[in-house]
Amino acid sequence: MLWQLLTSPLDGLLWIAEQIEERATTELEQKENLQKRLTTLQLKFDLGDISEEDFVIQEQEILEAMEVELNEQG
């Protein structure tokens, strides 16, 4: 019982640290995913796999998602 009372604050700090790490990892993965999507889109356009109109629409969607993510971080 005494041991549990003494370690309880430490357990709470560890849980908070794990939550922060998990969120940071998720945000980094999302950012990298958007960058990969943009690169893939550019390659598809360069290879003629998609039209310029489709490229512009999809590029705008990805850039807007990147902007939203930046605004959420700052």
Beta strands, then each sheet from edge to edge (+ up, - down):
end
